[in-house]
Amino acid sequence: MTKTFAIKKTFTVNLAHKKIPVVMGKSFGKFARALEAFALSEKVLVVTNPAIRKIYGDGLAKSLRAKGIAVSLAEIPAGEKSKNLRALETIYSRCVASGLDRGSVIAALGGGVVGDIAGFAAATIYRGIRYVQIPTTLLAMVDSSVGGKVGVDLKEGKNLAGVFYQPEFIYVCEEFLKTLPAQEIKNGLGEVVKYGVISDKRLFEYLENSANSRPKWRFIIERCLRAKAAVVEKDERETKGLREILNFGHTYAHALEKAAAYKNVSHGEAVALGVLKECFLAERLCGFKDTDRVRNLLAALGLPTSPPSGVTSRAIVQAISADKKIRSGRISLFLPSSIGRAVFMKVPIEEIKALIAESF
């Protein structure tokens, strides 16, 4: 029986067929207690990358072994380039060599890449075993750890092989944020602002009022996860079009990243710029009046408000012309009508391209 009384600072992500606890903690000891409380396996494979293992992996393994849990580790190289079938096979082989069975658990210790590939491995090894998310980046904490989209890249493109597969629980440890480079914090803040603009006025106003003070990470992370979970609950497998709201800012961001050849602009910075650009679009199409507030907040958080030098609007227009979401000359977007509220629109691609051609 699940001993939920043993775990404090927990809230639940409610999906149609499953309730997923999110446990907020400050140490690995609490993660070990969570495994016990939620009646998970006594045999765990931790999937991580070399950098994360060096800082946290061995400490996590030690804390689990102190609880009598058998632990093995599987390392994959850091970065998006490692989210492939070769790395997946490495995890499969480690599962077999470590004696995992269908009652065992995979723990994803890392950012979005580790979460994606470890979740996909769990969904497919032995036709599916349980797994847990332990996000180590702000971006993963506020976004990718919730939603159940797991998979790998193929040589033909990103995320072409994947499934929807939910973790047993998500463990958010604030300790990880202390060792993140400033750039990684910025990557996460782009997504945080996104959630404030499209669905959480209280979060947006908190960010405005505290941009120059020490952030309350627990508050920020919980607000973002609840916002995403509310969307996923209504459209877990992307069959109703509701999850498209989570792409706010990403249409422009993906085009910018491609135009920049994935150099000189991080994903979080690209999302921040996409949020601002799509706010300008919202001004024209649905009467949004707070673009200046969004721009000022991004600047206060140290996020960019203009594209990197060397990337031309022409290159961004060319990239967005190949967007896979285009249908009959239009892209379906959720755009803000006010802070915390968004409306669905089918926007002509030519109108988006015309806006991109204009400067910020």
BELMO-V260575 format. One line per field, one symbol per residue. psi: psi as a letter, one per 20 degrees, with the letter a starting at -180 (. if undefined). A space follows every 50 residues. Layout:
psi: ???
This chain:
psi: ppmhiiorlprpoorhjqpoqopprirhhhgghggghjlaqjppooparh ghghghghhggghghhjjppprqppqqqrhiimrhghghggghhgghikq aijrppponabhgggghhhhghhhpkkorqrqpmpiqhghgifhiphjoq arqrhirpkiorrooqrhrpooohhhhhjpqhhhghghhghghghgghin hggghgggijhjrpqnhggggggghhgghhghhimhkkiiihihhijpih ggghgggghjkkqjprgghhgghhgggihgghghhkkpjkhhggghgggh jjqqjqqqqioqhghgggghhjpiipoljqppqpqphrpipqqpqopphh hghhghhqr.
